[in-house]
Amino acid sequence: MKAQVNEIKEGLQHFHGTEMFYSIPLLRTRFTDGLKYLANVADCFWLITDTSVVAKSLMDRSEFITIDFKRLSQEIQESKGYEAEIIYTDGNDTILEKQEYRATDFPLDELRLFFVNDTLMLPSEY
């Protein structure tokens, strides 16, 4: 059973820095304790993999990448034809890439991640 949204948000607030790094061997990227927690409680290892692949492909354009997951409002979903998007920027509002997701079971309406030095992390872990 997936943790409830408030429980997940509360849990994420406890991560500052990281004790351990976990890796995605095929991609040679790492992720932090906070993302390991999120992947387990929200069943979203796909998010770590997807964002790592895209962010890694953008590293020649920016060493620091912000990743913003956002579920669109019902009205916008109907007009655009997809449920959520992930926008990748250089941290200075320059959009490097945008992915559209027709459907998602990710429980949060929004989430920001950072990708730096081949490592995916929560902003509080930076």
N, C-alpha and C positions, 0 to 999 in steps of 0.2 A: 504494500500500500504506500502510495506516495505521501510524503509529508505535505501538510497544508502550507499554503503560500506564506502566511505570517510566521509559521514555524521555520520555514526555509530562510526568510529574510532575517529573522532573529538569529538563526544559526550563522549566517554569513557575517554578521557583525562581530563575531568573535575572532576573525582571522586578521592578524596583523603580522606581516612578514610570513615566513613559512619555515617549518622545521625540516620538511622533506620535499624533494622534487620527485615527481613521477614522470615517466617518459612514454612517448608514443614512438616505439622503436622504428617503424617504417618511415616516419616523418622526421625523426631525430629532433623532436621538440619536447619541451618539458612543461609540466603544469604543477601548480602548487597545492598545498593542503586544502585551501578554500575551494578550489575547483574539484578536487577529489571528493570533498564533502558534497558539493553541489551535484556532481555527476551521480553519486550514490543516492541521495535523497530525492532528486528530481528525475532520476533515470535518464540523464541527458549526456551520455558519453558522445553521442552524435555531435553535440554542440562543440565539445572540445576538439573533436577531429575536424569538423567543418571549418571552424574558425582558425585552427592551426594551419590547415592547408592554404586557406586564402591569405591569411596574414603573412605566412612564409613567402608566398608568391609576390607580396608587396614590399618586402624588405629592401629591395634595391631602390625603392622610391622614398622610404622613410625608415629610420632605425627604430622609431617609437610609433606604435599603432594603437589607436583606440578602436574598440569594437563595441558597437551598441546594438543590442537586440531590442526590438520594439514590436509589440503586438498592436496592430492597427485597430481603430475603433470599428464597430460593426458597419457603420456607414461607409467608411473609407475602404474596408474590406470588400464591400459590395461593388463599389465603383472601380477599384483597382484589380479585383479578382484574385487577391492573395491575402493571407491572414497576418503574416509577420514579415519583417525585414531585418537584415543585419547590415549596418552601415560601418564601413571601415574608414577611418580618417587618420591624418598625420598628427593629430592632437591639436592642430591649429585650424580646425574646421574645413580643411581641404579634403573633400571626399575622394578616396582612392578606389573604392569598390562598393557595390551594393548588391546583396543577395536577397532574392524574394523567396518566401516559403509559402506555398499554397495552403499548407495545413501544418500545424505543430501541436504537440502535446506538452510543450514546455510550460510549466505552471506559472512562471512569473510573466508579468506584462512587459517588464523591461529589465535590462541587465547591462551593465558596462563592464568590459574587460580591457586589460592592457596586454599587448604583446611586445616584448622587448628582449633582446638577446636570446632568441629562440625559446622564450618562456611565456606561457599564457598565465595570467594571474588576475586576481581581483584588484581594484584600485587600492584597497587598504593593505594589500600585500606588497605594493611597489616600494 
